[in-house]
């Protein structure tokens, strides 16, 4: 679909071999470079090789060897995965056309038969991409969902209860019998209502996300406050325990480890501290200053997190956005 945006269909020929497709026009404008870089194989130096065929599933590469299914790569066929340059180019092309104001549109509606509830003339499946950003410019909500609306007598009904994607799979392509013309007429009738329903969904989503942000912000602030209080308590305990007796016990332990071959560094420093009371007091003062600096740093970090970072992380910029991605119209079997 992405390759055919400007050049028309078909751009992939999948008739020669099952589950394998051939690129019809390797010199397609806008695609020639990525095709040359990612699909051409077997070319000599300064010469372009042949364009490999592509597969979208591993079946063409699976072989039964001695009763065991083995994946065997092929030189003439490449398996396209989501990180392949061809897929990335296609996703990029479709992404630019999803959002308004780009000047480029792409058809995003299909017609199928089946799955229409009783009493409805049709069901409109509107797939939307939801996006919300906080004050730190972080996308804290990015979701794709499908909203189902019944159509009765030219009017768009309320959103139906959510159904998993597997529940919508039982349908057939709409071929002939004027189904496309009927679907186009239905869409023309309800198009203004679909736009209003999309705005209403974005408003409900905004209110829901703001409520979740408030709850999440309170929980995050409570958790961070408890964490920093715990760390402050640990530092205060270290300061209180920083005495001559404790330092002497620590020096004795370190000297024992040195005699056992577990400690090899700072031997002269340990001996100097052990010989002089003043050295011990100096060491205690140094440790106390270090602990105080750590406690001050913890307090500054606590203030930064609780008063600046978390409030902005749990505050939405503007409102949530809902961009239409695709429309599918389901007609009842009787219409076929």
matplotlib code that plots the C-alpha trace (Angstrom):
import matplotlib.pyplot as plt

x = [0.0, 2.7, 4.6, 1.5, 0.6, 1.9, 2.4, -0.7, -1.3, 0.2, 3.8, 4.3, 3.7, 2.9, 1.6, 4.8, 5.5, 3.3, 4.1, 6.8, 6.5, 8.5, 9.0, 7.4, 9.3, 12.7, 13.3, 10.1, 10.7, 11.2, 11.9, 14.7, 17.4, 16.1, 15.5, 19.1, 20.5, 18.4, 17.0, 19.7, 22.0, 24.9, 26.1, 29.8, 31.8, 30.3, 27.5, 23.9, 22.8, 19.4, 16.5, 15.6, 12.0, 10.5, 8.5, 6.5, 6.4, 9.0, 7.1, 9.1, 12.3, 11.1, 12.3, 11.5, 14.9, 14.7, 11.4, 12.6, 11.5, 14.6, 14.8, 17.0, 17.9, 17.6, 19.8, 16.9, 14.3, 14.6, 12.4, 11.0, 10.6, 9.5, 13.1, 13.9, 14.5, 11.6, 9.2, 10.7, 10.3, 6.6, 5.8, 7.4, 5.4, 2.1, 2.9, 3.3, -0.1, -1.9, -1.7, -3.6, -1.9, 0.6, -1.1, -0.9, -3.8, -4.1, -7.2, -7.8, -11.2, -12.3, -15.6, -16.3, -19.3, -20.3, -20.2, -23.1, -25.3, -29.0, -31.0, -28.1, -27.7, -23.9, -21.0, -18.3, -14.9, -12.8, -9.2, -7.6, -4.1, -4.2, -1.3, -0.8, 2.3, 3.3, 5.1, 8.4, 7.6, 7.3, 4.7, 3.1, 0.1, 0.5, -2.1, -4.0, -7.6, -10.6, -14.0, -17.1, -20.2, -23.5, -25.3, -29.1, -31.2, -28.3, -27.5, -24.3, -25.0, -23.0, -19.8, -20.3, -18.7, -15.0, -14.4, -11.0, -9.5, -10.0, -13.8, -13.8, -12.0, -15.1, -15.9, -15.6, -14.4, -17.1, -17.1, -19.7, -23.4, -23.0, -21.6, -18.9, -21.4, -23.7, -20.8, -19.7, -23.2, -23.4, -20.0, -21.1, -24.2, -22.4, -19.1, -20.0, -21.1, -17.9, -15.9, -18.0, -17.6, -13.9, -13.8, -16.0, -13.6, -10.6, -12.4, -13.3, -9.7, -8.4, -10.5, -9.7, -5.9, -6.0, -7.6, -5.0, -2.2, -3.6, -3.7, -0.3, 1.3, 0.1, 1.4, 4.7, 5.2, 4.4, 6.8, 9.7, 9.1, 9.3, 12.4, 14.3, 13.2, 14.6, 17.9, 18.1, 17.6, 20.4, 22.8, 21.7, 22.4, 25.9, 26.6, 25.4, 27.6, 30.7, 32.6, 36.2, 35.2, 33.5, 36.5, 38.9, 36.9, 36.8, 40.6, 41.1, 38.9, 40.8, 44.1, 42.9, 41.9, 45.3, 47.1, 44.8, 45.7, 42.3, 43.4, 46.6, 46.0, 46.3, 48.4, 50.5, 47.3, 45.7, 48.9, 49.0, 45.3, 45.8, 48.8, 47.3, 44.2, 44.3, 44.4, 41.3, 39.5, 40.4, 39.1, 35.9, 35.5, 36.2, 33.6, 31.1, 31.6, 31.1, 27.9, 26.6, 27.3, 25.5, 22.5, 22.4, 22.6, 19.7, 17.6, 18.3, 17.5, 14.3, 13.2, 14.0, 12.1, 9.1, 8.6, 9.8, 10.1, 7.1, 4.5, 5.6, 5.7, 2.1, 0.7, -0.6, 0.2, -3.0, -5.4, -5.1, -5.1, -7.0, -5.9, -7.9, -5.8, -8.3, -12.1, -13.7, -17.4, -19.1, -22.3, -24.7, -24.5, -28.0, -26.5, -24.2]
y = [0.0, 2.5, 1.8, 2.5, 5.9, 7.8, 5.1, 3.0, -0.7, -3.3, -2.7, -6.3, -9.4, -12.4, -14.7, -16.6, -18.5, -19.0, -16.8, -14.9, -11.6, -9.7, -6.0, -4.8, -1.6, -1.5, 2.0, 3.4, 7.1, 7.4, 3.7, 3.0, 3.9, 1.7, -1.1, -0.9, -0.9, -3.6, -5.9, -6.2, -9.3, -10.9, -7.7, -7.4, -4.3, -1.1, -3.2, -3.6, -7.1, -8.6, -7.6, -10.4, -11.5, -10.8, -12.9, -11.7, -14.9, -17.7, -20.4, -20.2, -20.8, -23.8, -27.3, -30.7, -32.4, -35.9, -35.2, -31.9, -28.4, -26.4, -22.7, -22.5, -19.0, -18.5, -16.2, -15.3, -14.4, -12.1, -12.2, -8.7, -8.0, -4.8, -3.5, -4.1, -0.8, -1.5, -1.8, 1.3, 3.3, 2.1, 3.0, 6.4, 7.1, 6.1, 8.0, 11.3, 10.8, 9.9, 13.4, 16.5, 19.3, 17.2, 17.8, 14.1, 11.8, 8.1, 5.9, 4.2, 2.7, -0.9, -2.7, -6.2, -8.4, -9.9, -9.2, -6.7, -6.8, -7.4, -4.3, -2.4, -1.5, -1.6, -1.3, 1.3, 0.3, 3.4, 2.7, 5.7, 6.4, 8.1, 10.3, 12.4, 14.3, 15.7, 18.9, 17.1, 16.4, 12.7, 10.6, 9.0, 7.6, 6.2, 3.6, 2.3, 1.1, 0.4, 2.0, 0.3, 2.3, 0.8, 2.6, 2.6, 4.5, 6.8, 7.7, 6.8, 5.1, 5.1, 3.2, -0.5, -2.5, -3.4, -6.7, -8.3, -8.1, -11.8, -11.3, -9.1, -11.5, -13.4, -11.4, -11.7, -9.2, -7.1, -7.9, -6.8, -6.3, -2.6, -3.0, -0.4, 2.1, 1.4, 1.7, 5.0, 6.3, 5.3, 6.9, 10.1, 10.2, 9.7, 11.4, 14.6, 12.4, 10.4, 13.6, 14.6, 11.1, 11.4, 14.8, 13.3, 10.4, 12.7, 14.7, 11.6, 10.3, 13.7, 13.6, 10.0, 10.5, 13.6, 11.6, 8.8, 11.4, 12.8, 9.3, 8.4, 11.6, 11.2, 7.7, 8.7, 11.6, 9.4, 6.7, 9.1, 11.0, 7.7, 6.7, 9.9, 9.8, 6.3, 7.4, 10.4, 8.1, 5.8, 8.8, 10.1, 6.7, 6.7, 10.1, 9.0, 5.9, 7.7, 7.5, 6.7, 3.3, 2.3, 3.6, 1.6, -1.6, -0.9, -0.4, -3.7, -5.4, -4.0, -4.9, -8.4, -8.6, -7.3, -10.0, -12.6, -11.4, -9.8, -6.2, -4.9, -1.1, 1.8, -0.1, 3.0, 5.0, 2.5, 2.4, 6.2, 6.4, 3.6, 5.3, 8.8, 9.8, 13.1, 11.1, 9.2, 12.4, 13.9, 10.8, 11.0, 14.7, 13.9, 11.2, 13.5, 16.2, 13.6, 12.3, 15.9, 16.6, 13.5, 14.5, 18.0, 16.5, 14.1, 17.1, 19.0, 16.0, 15.4, 18.9, 18.7, 15.4, 16.3, 20.0, 20.1, 16.8, 14.8, 17.7, 18.2, 14.5, 14.1, 17.2, 16.9, 19.5, 20.6, 17.7, 14.2, 13.7, 11.0, 10.6, 8.4, 5.6, 3.5, 3.0, -0.3, -0.6, -3.9, -4.7, -7.5, -10.7, -10.0, -7.0, -9.3]
z = [0.0, 0.9, -2.3, -4.3, -2.8, -5.8, -8.4, -8.1, -7.6, -7.9, -6.8, -5.6, -7.8, -5.7, -8.4, -9.5, -6.2, -3.2, -0.2, -2.1, -3.9, -6.6, -6.7, -9.9, -10.4, -8.7, -10.0, -8.3, -7.4, -3.6, -3.2, -5.6, -3.1, -0.3, -2.8, -4.1, -0.5, 1.1, -1.7, -4.3, -4.0, -5.9, -7.6, -8.5, -7.5, -9.0, -10.4, -9.1, -8.4, -9.0, -6.8, -4.5, -4.0, -0.6, 1.9, 4.9, 6.8, 7.5, 5.6, 2.3, 4.4, 6.3, 5.2, 6.5, 7.0, 8.5, 10.1, 11.6, 10.5, 9.8, 8.8, 5.7, 4.4, 0.6, -1.6, -3.9, -1.2, 1.8, 4.8, 5.6, 9.3, 11.1, 11.4, 7.7, 5.7, 3.4, 6.3, 7.9, 4.7, 4.4, 8.0, 7.6, 4.5, 6.1, 9.3, 7.5, 5.9, 9.1, 10.5, 9.2, 7.4, 5.4, 2.1, 1.3, 1.8, 1.5, 1.3, 4.7, 4.4, 3.5, 3.2, 4.4, 5.1, 8.4, 12.1, 12.1, 15.3, 15.0, 14.1, 12.6, 8.9, 9.2, 11.7, 11.3, 12.8, 13.4, 14.3, 16.0, 17.3, 20.7, 21.8, 25.0, 26.1, 29.5, 30.3, 30.0, 26.4, 27.2, 25.4, 28.4, 26.4, 22.9, 22.0, 19.0, 19.5, 17.3, 18.1, 16.8, 15.9, 14.7, 11.9, 11.9, 9.3, 8.4, 12.0, 13.9, 17.2, 20.4, 20.8, 21.2, 24.0, 23.4, 21.6, 21.1, 17.6, 17.1, 17.5, 14.4, 12.1, 10.9, 7.8, 4.1, 1.4, -0.2, -3.9, -6.4, -6.0, -5.5, -2.0, -2.5, -3.7, -0.8, 1.7, 0.1, 0.5, 4.1, 4.9, 3.2, 5.4, 8.7, 8.0, 10.0, 12.9, 12.8, 13.1, 16.1, 17.7, 17.2, 19.0, 21.8, 22.2, 22.4, 25.1, 27.1, 26.7, 28.0, 31.1, 31.8, 31.4, 33.6, 36.3, 36.0, 36.1, 39.4, 40.9, 39.5, 40.6, 44.2, 44.4, 42.8, 45.2, 48.2, 47.0, 46.3, 49.6, 51.5, 49.6, 50.4, 54.0, 54.2, 52.7, 55.1, 58.0, 56.8, 56.6, 60.0, 61.5, 59.9, 61.4, 64.9, 64.7, 63.6, 67.0, 68.1, 69.3, 66.1, 64.0, 66.2, 65.6, 61.9, 61.8, 63.7, 61.2, 58.2, 59.7, 60.2, 56.6, 55.6, 57.5, 55.9, 52.4, 51.7, 51.8, 50.1, 49.8, 52.1, 54.7, 55.7, 56.1, 58.4, 60.6, 60.8, 61.9, 64.4, 66.0, 66.6, 68.4, 66.4, 63.2, 64.3, 65.2, 61.8, 60.1, 62.0, 61.0, 57.4, 57.4, 59.2, 56.5, 53.8, 55.4, 55.8, 52.1, 51.2, 53.3, 51.8, 48.3, 49.1, 50.3, 47.1, 45.0, 47.0, 46.4, 42.6, 42.2, 44.4, 43.4, 39.9, 38.1, 39.3, 38.9, 35.3, 34.6, 35.7, 34.0, 30.5, 27.8, 26.1, 25.5, 24.3, 20.5, 18.6, 15.0, 12.6, 11.2, 9.3, 8.7, 8.0, 7.2, 7.9, 6.0, 7.0, 4.9, 3.5, 1.7, -0.3]

ax = plt.figure().add_subplot(projection="3d")
ax.plot(x, y, z, "-o")
ax.set_aspect("equal")
plt.show()
